[in-house]
Amino acid sequence: MIFRERLAKLIGEEKPFVWAKRAGIPSATFTRIWKDGAVPKAEHLLRIADFAGVSVDWLLGRETTPRQEEESAEFALIPKLGVRAAAGAGALNYEVDMQPEALLAFRLDWLHERGISPKHAAIITAYGDSMEPTIRHGDALLVNTAINQPRAEGIYVVRVEEMLLVKRIAIGLDHITLISDNPAIQDEVITRDRLGDLHIVGRVVWFGREI
């Protein structure tokens, strides 16, 4: 069952069959893998390894470190984008902002223990004070972009129309509330008729700041 356990680490908080669809694994094949713990044929095994950025040997329990086959280092370089996720206002210029301006190194084992694939990780910068004291202006945010649905409450990067925001999310029966940790900032309720304007960019899984 080592393969099944390691696959679960890669999937993390995402819904397993949603993850499998993104990886290009047929539902019937993934059902056998997920429910029975069966190791897939080489074609699908390689597809999983390539999609998740890990080695086949790690998936099969032959390695303890989930590194890529061609990568001898223990770190993944995560792109730091020119994106500013704002406290109240911040338009996203895709042509400019989505270009990496730096690379930050994270340990591969640390990422995979948290279900984060390097291929679906990015770093952006917080702008403004709406999430203080938790997140401050200028903090670097590590975002897991594989989590693009608000399945659990937490801090997310969201896009409402053309505004890119960092907010804590609370899920209601027919609405989603965007919560600011700063008590001076009013929360925003996205009602059912506006849910189509709300897009989850990813979940914030770590932040860092200069001192």
C-alpha positions, 0 to 999 in steps of 0.5 A: 500500500506504499504507492497508495499512501504516497499518491495520497500525499501528492493529492493532498487536500484536493478531491482525488478524482478531480486531481486524477482528471487533471493528471489525465488518468482515466476514471476507471483506472483511478478507481482501481488505484484509489479504492484497491491500492493497485499500482497502475500500468507503466503508462499511467504510473509515468503520467502520475510521476510526471504530473506530480514532479516526482520519481517513479521510484519514490511512488513505489517506495524505492526512494525516501525523497520525492525528487524528480528522476532527473533532479539530484538536488533536494530542493524545488525552485518555485517562481516568485511572480510579479503578482500583488494580491491586494488588500482591497484593490489590485488589478491583475496584468496577466502579460506582465505579472505572470512572468517570474521575477525570482526563484525561491528554493523549497525542500521537496520533501517539505512540499510533498509532506503538505501535498504540494506539487512544485508544478502547482506552486507559486509565490506572490506578494501581499499588498495592503493591510486587510489581512493584518496581523496575520499577513502583512504588506510585502509578505511573500505568499506560497500558493498551492494553485492545485486547490482551486475550489473553496472546499475548506475554510482557510486563507486563499488568493481569489479573483473577483472580476479583475481584482486579486485579493488575499482573504480568509474564506467562510463557506455558507449554504448559498454564499461565500464570505471573504473575511479580512483579519483586520477588524477595521476592514468590512467582510464581503459576502459573495451571494449566489448570483455573484459566485460566477465572478469568484475564482479561486486562484489557490490556497495560501500554505505558507508566508514569509517576510523580511525583517 
